[in-house]
Amino acid sequence: MTCVSVQSLPRKRTFLFLQGPSSPLFQWLADRLEAFGHRAFRINICAGDRVFWRRPGALNYRGWLADWPAYLDSFVADNGVTEIILLGEERPHHRVAASIAKARGIAIYAVEMGYLRPDWISIELDGAGSNSHFPATASEIVGAAAGLANPDFAVRYRHSFFMEVALDLAYNLPNVFLWFLHPHYCWHALAHPLAEYYGWIKRFALTRRRIHATERTLDQLKRSQARFFLYPLQLQTDYQLRAHSPFHNQEQVIDLVLCSFAEQAPADVQLVLKTHPLDNGLVDWKQQAFAVAERLGVEGRLHVIFGGDLGALLARSEGIVTVNSTVGIQALAVGKPVKVLGSAIYDIDGLADHKPLDAFWRNPEAPIPVLRDAFFRLLAAAVHERGNFYSKAGAKAAAKAIAERIHERRVNEPGAFVPVPPRARPTKIDDLDRHQDRSRHR
């Protein structure tokens, strides 16, 4: 990635915005940066991008992905672009931008929904997962966090699910019905938006039934006082799964986790698989999981739930197994053992459990308190600002704070930038060899 020293950037800088969230955040962030005396441009890649950029400085790219590198390289050269701001550095157009930025010494800021939840937004030089420059050793983190205050986790900004859905529709429906504005745009998601919305309609139709089933399952676990591990699913389309893990898809993860659980977990321990709250329902994960569990003879020890109080689940669990979900960070916050199967900012020896998955079931290790506390202090101070994407107050607050951080050259500061990204990009497991090779990836 870029590995650019922001200290060497000129006083008056030129920012290029690429795709952002379905939110006015990037538009308001550009306003703030221009108020500091900088320039801001935007390249709209699809019709949805236009909806959330209602200000000057925008160009519309209508060409093929194959022609994008030459177009973007020419644009950044002609306009003296010093920095690029985007969401999702692994999206196809953004990966091209990262390559050009590295060649030209241009800084890239990746803005994402925060590692901390619910009302934090992260901003990192170069990106997340295996692209992150956040320190990866206990000594670096404890040293950098010395003197930093403990973060205040009281919720300041809330948004409604209705607003999140409304803004998502405002972004994606123009891409469907006004496709001719950007006729060669390729979706970065795995499913067409209309297929996604069809899945959501099906899911809503089953909501009441699933809530009741989840309540029965959780009540049964509570009454039996059963020991269990939690396995939270991630979204199939999530680039943390697609780009920063050894897995091609969620099915592979389910297969590996259940195989290890069946072979190595104590007989009195159960596994609770929790679906992602924003899953579109196009894949029946309960059916998928139970098909594997039945083949392995552990269907009686598996529970699949579609909701429930995450905090209460974490408190009662023996620990969690995850690819690289932010649920892992929530588990660490309450002192629970965490086993990471992909690349994650919190997969640090002494924080997450680094023993093989087979051994984790039998002897999970909790995070070291001193390291955990230092990790949260540094994470909050160096790569987060308060706010959210989907409320006016939250997006306005985030735009103001992020603009100030960028203007003052404080991204990944204090002390949270290792020049060479310390997390290796995982090698993908081949579908045909996943059973033979699974021991190498746990």
Buried (B, 14 or more C-beta within 10 A) or exposed (E): BBBBEBEEBEEEBBBBBBBBBBBBBBBBBBBBBBEEEBBBBBBBBBBBBBBBBEBEBBEBBBBEBEEBBEBBBEBBEEEEBBBBBBBBBBBBBBEBBBBBBBEBEBBBBBBBBBBBBBBBBBBBBBBBBBBBBBBBBBEBBBEBBEEBEEBEBEEBBEBEEEBBBEBBBBBBBBBEEBEEBBEBBEBBBBBEBEEBBBBBEEBEEEEEEBBEBBEEBBEEBEEEEBBBBBBBBBBBBBBBBBBBBBBBBBBBBBBBBBBBBBEBBEEEBBBBBBBBEEBBBBBEBBEBBBBBBEEBEBBEBBBBBBBBEBEEBBEBBBBBBBBBBBBBBBBBBEEBBBBBBBBBBBBBEBBBBEBBBBBBBEEBBBBBEEBBBBBBBBBBBBBBBBBBBBBEBBBBBBBBBBBBBBBEBBBBBBBBBBEEBBBEBBEBBEEEEBEEBBEEBB
